[in-house]
C-alpha cells in the first residue's frame, strides 16, 4: 500500500470555476454534479477552493430582514473569489496515498487538489477515492471477492 500514488487513484475530470463565478452559479454546479467542492482556477493555475460549507456560511441567516429577492440579488453579486480558501493545501501526482490520506485526516479535508510543479490542476483526491482504494485492498486480501 505504501507505493500507491495519488496519480493512480485521483479523479482526473475535475469541474472547476473561475474566481468571478457567482455563488448561486457555483452552488448550482455543485448540486447538478453532486459534488461538495470546486477548485478555483485562473489562467490555468489553481488559486483556491470553495466548498458547499463555504457557500452555506456566506448565505444570509434565517433571521435576516432582507426579502427573498434582496437576498438573491446580494448573493448574485458575491463571487467565489471572495469566499474561497486561497492557496489551499495540495498534493502532487507523485504524493503517496498514505501521505495524502494523513493530510486529509489531520486537517479534516474532504478532498485535496492535485497540482503539478507549475501549479496547474491535474485532478482531485477525495474521500471517495480513498474509500475506492480501501475497497480494492480488501478485495485483494480476500482473493478478489
C-alpha positions in Angstrom: 0.0 0.0 0.0 2.9 2.4 0.6 3.9 2.5 -3.0 0.5 3.7 -4.2 0.5 7.2 -5.6 -2.2 9.9 -6.0 -1.8 9.9 -9.8 -3.1 6.3 -9.9 -6.3 7.0 -8.0 -7.2 10.7 -8.2 -10.3 11.9 -10.0 -8.9 13.4 -13.3 -12.0 15.0 -14.7 -12.5 17.9 -12.3 -15.2 20.5 -12.5 -13.7 23.9 -11.8 -14.8 27.5 -11.5 -13.3 30.9 -12.1 -12.9 33.4 -9.2 -15.6 35.6 -10.8 -18.2 32.8 -10.7 -21.2 33.9 -8.6 -22.1 32.0 -5.5 -25.5 30.9 -6.9 -23.8 29.6 -10.1 -21.2 27.7 -8.1 -23.9 26.2 -5.8 -26.0 25.1 -8.8 -22.9 23.5 -10.4 -22.3 21.6 -7.1 -25.9 20.4 -6.8 -26.2 19.5 -10.5 -23.0 17.4 -10.4 -23.4 16.1 -6.9 -20.0 17.4 -5.7 -19.0 19.1 -2.5 -16.0 21.2 -3.6 -14.9 23.2 -6.6 -11.3 24.1 -7.3 -11.0 27.7 -8.4 -8.7 28.1 -11.4 -7.5 31.3 -13.1 -5.3 31.3 -16.2 -4.7 27.5 -15.8 -3.5 27.7 -12.2 -5.2 26.7 -9.0 -5.9 29.8 -6.9 -8.3 28.4 -4.4 -11.1 26.0 -3.5 -14.7 26.6 -2.4 -16.9 24.1 -0.7 -20.6 23.7 -0.1 -20.0 24.7 3.5 -18.3 27.9 2.4 -21.3 28.8 0.3 -23.7 28.0 3.1 -21.8 30.1 5.5 -21.8 33.1 3.1 -25.6 32.9 2.7 -27.8 35.1 4.9 -29.2 33.6 8.1 -32.9 32.9 8.6 -33.0 35.9 10.9 -32.3 38.4 8.1 -34.7 41.3 7.4 -34.0 41.1 3.7 -36.7 39.9 1.3 -36.0 36.7 -0.7 -35.4 38.9 -3.8 -33.0 41.1 -2.0 -31.1 38.1 -0.6 -30.9 36.5 -4.1 -29.7 39.8 -5.5 -27.0 40.2 -2.9 -25.8 36.6 -3.3 -25.7 37.0 -7.1 -23.2 39.9 -6.6 -20.9 37.8 -4.4 -18.2 35.8 -6.3 -16.4 32.6 -5.4 -13.1 34.6 -5.3 -14.4 36.5 -2.2 -15.1 33.4 -0.1 -12.8 30.7 -1.4 -9.9 29.3 0.6 -6.9 30.9 -1.1 -3.8 28.8 -1.7 -5.3 25.6 -0.4 -3.3 22.6 0.7 -2.5 20.5 -2.3 -0.7 17.3 -3.3 1.2 16.3 -6.4 0.6 13.3 -8.6 3.6 11.6 -7.0 2.4 12.1 -3.4 1.8 8.7 -1.8 -1.7 7.8 -0.9 -0.6 7.4 2.7 0.6 10.9 2.8 -2.5 12.3 1.1 -4.8 10.4 3.4 -2.8 11.6 6.5 -3.2 15.2 5.4 -6.9 14.8 4.7 -7.4 13.1 8.1 -5.2 15.5 10.1 -6.8 18.7 8.7 -10.4 17.2 8.2 -10.3 17.8 4.4 -12.8 16.0 2.2 -10.6 16.5 -0.8 -7.2 17.8 -2.0 -6.5 19.4 -5.3 -3.7 17.7 -7.2 -1.3 20.1 -8.9 1.9 19.8 -10.9 5.1 21.9 -10.2 3.6 24.8 -12.2 0.5 24.9 -10.0 -1.7 23.6 -12.8 -4.6 21.4 -11.6 -4.2 17.8 -12.6 -7.0 16.3 -10.6 -8.5 16.0 -7.1 -8.1 13.3 -4.4 -11.3 12.9 -2.4 -12.6 10.8 0.5 -14.4 8.7 -2.1 -11.1 8.0 -3.9 -9.6 6.8 -0.5 -12.6 4.5 0.0 -12.1 3.1 -3.5 -8.5 2.2 -2.6 -9.6 0.6 0.7 -12.2 -1.5 -1.0 -9.7 -2.6 -3.7 -7.3 -3.5 -1.0 -9.9 -5.6 1.0 -10.9 -7.3 -2.2 -7.3 -8.1 -2.9 -6.8 -9.5 0.6 -9.9 -11.7 0.2 -8.8 -13.1 -3.0 -10.7 -10.8 -5.4 -14.2 -11.3 -4.0 
